[in-house]
Amino acid sequence: MEYGICNLAVIPLRAEPNERSEQVSQLLFGEAFEITEWQTNWVKIIAESDGYVGWIGRLQFAMLGHLAYKHIKSHPSQLTYQAVTQAWKISDNSIVYLPAGSSLAFLEGTSCRIGNDRFEIIGKVGEPEDIAATAKTFLNSPYLWGGRTHFGIDCSGFTQVVYKLKGLRIKRDASMQVKEGTKVEAIKDAKLGDLAFFDNAEGRVTHVGIMLNNEHIIHASGKVKIDTINEDGIYSLELKKHTHNLCGIRRFF
């Protein structure tokens, strides 16, 4: 088995080995993966953090040895918490702008190593805030299918990254996340940090958000925003109607 690690700020994970293919997720700086297939310009990978499968460009990562990969799996890296953290790439004297949730692999002092490159972290890495404050830093981030950063994010990417910043790994898609955690029986019992899930007419889970209390939810729909929620689902303050049908609430903390 071969392994790699993301050495760019963020790279698209695509459904097929084609630049026009759908972006299904993203890898953030320092996230590692297994390589399962090589093509001329692409590699198929399994993300270490959540088991997600997709294709990335061959020039968008660094190789990682087996022992280094095992170390990353058993020793979670320090994360970045700001929307943007600057990292000075020593080899070419450039600045890489790291999104929140980037992994500072093999961090020693203020330097981390990604492949053969060393990156000097500029400024304070920061500390995690409470889950409400962390989630609210994403307010007004535009919706982007497959996105996981402040500059574009989808509903389950939002919940996954916020949870990552709180030290908890969850799966990538809403349909996967709904199978984790423990069931909250009624919306009146919901509390800060619970995930609320929503389904379509066919009963398929298609949306997820973070409960702020048992009456308000923060979620990515058009943009990251706060709406009211009741037994019927999310009521959009902008559209003046219910937009998402509540099908369950799960607790992870």
N, C-alpha and C positions, 0 to 999 in steps of 0.2 A: 504494500500500500504506500502511496505517496501523499504528501501533505503540502499545504500552502498557507499563506497568511496575507491578509489585505495590507498593502503598504501605501495605499492612497487614502485620501480622506473618506471617500465612499465610492463604491463601485456597484453598478447595476447587476442584479442576478436575473438572468433571462430564462424564459420558458424553453427557448430553442437556441441553437448556436448561430444566431443571426442578429445583426445590429438593429434590425427592424422588429425583432421579436418582442413580445410583451415583457415588460419588467414585472417580475412577480415578487421581488423583494430587493433588499440591498445588503451588502456587507459593509460594515463600518471599519475604520482603521483598527488594525490589531486583531480582528476576528480571524480565527483559523478554520481550516476545513480539510476534508479528505478529498483527494482527486480520484475519480472513478473512471474517467475516459478522457483521452486526448484527441483533439482534431487540429487541423493546420493552424487556426487562429483562435481556437476556443478550448476550454476544458470544462468537463462536467464535474460538479462538486457536491458534497454534502456538508452543510454548515455545521461546525462543531457545537455552536450554541443552541441550535433548535432542530437540527436534523433536516433542515429545508434543502431541497434539491433544485439545482438549476445550472445554468451555463454562465461563465465569465470569460472575458478576453484574456488571452495568454500573456499580454503585456501589463496586466493590471494586478499582479501579485508577486510575492517572493516565495521561493521554495522554503519548506520547513522540514527539518529532520524529524525522524520518528521520536527520539527522546525529547526534543523540544516540544513536539505536539503533545506528548504525554504530560510534560511539565505544565503546559497551558491548561490541559484538562483537569489536572489535580491541584493547580494553584491559580485560582481566578485572579486576573490582572486588576490593577488599579484602574478606575474608569475616569473619564473626563465628565464634568457635570455642567459646564457652561455651554450655552448654545454654540459657541465657537471657542476653541482653545488653539493657540498658535504653537506649532512645533517646528523648530529649526532643523532642517535636514542638512547634516554636516557635509555630506559628500559633494553636494552641488550648491551649497549656500542658499537654499531656497526655503520658503516658508510654506508649510502645509497647514491648512485650516481644518482642524479636527471637529467633527460634530459631537454633540453630547452623546455619551454612551460608548465612545471610542475606548479601546482597550490598550493600555500602555504596557505592552508585553515586555517582560524581563527588565522592569524598571529598577534602576539603581540611582538613587538620589533624584536628580531631575532629568536623567537620560534613559531612554528606552531603546531597545534593539529590535528592528524588524528585518529579518534576513541578514544581509551584510551591512545594512545601513543603521546609523545611529541618529536618533532624533532628540534634540534638547527641547524640553517643554518650557515654554516661556510663560511666566506668571504662575499664579497659584492654580493647582488642579481643582481645588474646591472640595467641599464635603456635601453629601446628600442632604436635601431638605426633607420636610415631611411630604407625604405623597400629594397632598393638595397643591402645595407650593411648586413641587416639581412638575405636576401636570399643567398648572397654569402658565408656566414658562412657554408652553407651546401654543397658547392662545393666539388665534389668527394665522397660525401656520397653514399654508394652502394644502388642500387635499391633493394627494398624488398617489395614484395606484402603485403599490409596491414600495412606497417611500417610508423612511425611518428617521428622518431628520427634521429640524425646525424649518427647513427650507422646502419641505414637501413631505407629507406623511399620510398614510391611510389609517383607517380606524383601528385595525389590529396591530399595525406597526406602532401606532401611538401607545396602545396599552402595553405592548411588549417592551418598548423602550423605557417607558415610565417605570414599569416593574423592574427592568434591568437596573435602572438607576437606584432602585430600592433594594437591590441585591437578590432579586428573585427571577429565575428564568421561567418563561412560559413559552408555549408553542407560537408559531407565526400567525396563523389564520384564525379568524373568529370561530370557524367550524371546528378547529382543533382546540382552541382555548376553552370552549364550552364544556369539553370533556374533562377538564382539570378542576382543581379546587373542590369545595364542598357546597352543596346546595343551600341557598337561603330561601326559606319557605315562602315568605311574603315580602312585598316591597316595603312594608312598614318596618321590617326588621333589618333593612339594608343599612349599611354604615359606610363611612369614608373608606375608599379603597376597593370595595366590592366591584366586580365586573358585571354589567348588565348586558344581556344578549337579546338580539332581535331577529325575527325570521320573516321570510317572504310568504306569499300566498301558498307556495308549495311546501311550507314548513321547513325550509332550509335556512340555517343560521347564516346571515349575511352582514351583520353589523354588531359592534361591541363598543362600549364606552365605560368610563370610570365613574362610579357613584361618588358624589361629594357629600351627600347625606341622603335621606330617603325621599327627597323631593327634587334634587338637582343632579344633573349628570354633565360631565365634560366629555366630549367626543369629537371625532373628525368626520364632518359631513359638509363638504364644500370648503370648510376651513375648521380648525379646532375652535370649538365654541362651547358655551354653557347653556343648556336648555333645562326646562322643567320636565319632570317625568312622573307618571302615575301608573296605575294598574294597566291602562290601555297602551302605554308606551311613551315615546318622546313627543312632547308638544313643542313645535318650533315657534319661538317667539317672533322670528322674522316672517315666517309663512302663515302664522296664525292658524295652524292645524297640526294634527298628529301626523308624524312622518315615519315612525318606526314602531312596529308591533312587538311589545315586550314578550319574550318567551321564557326568560329565566334569569336568575341572578346567582353568581358563584362567589365564594369567599376564598381568598388565598392567604390572607394574613391572620 
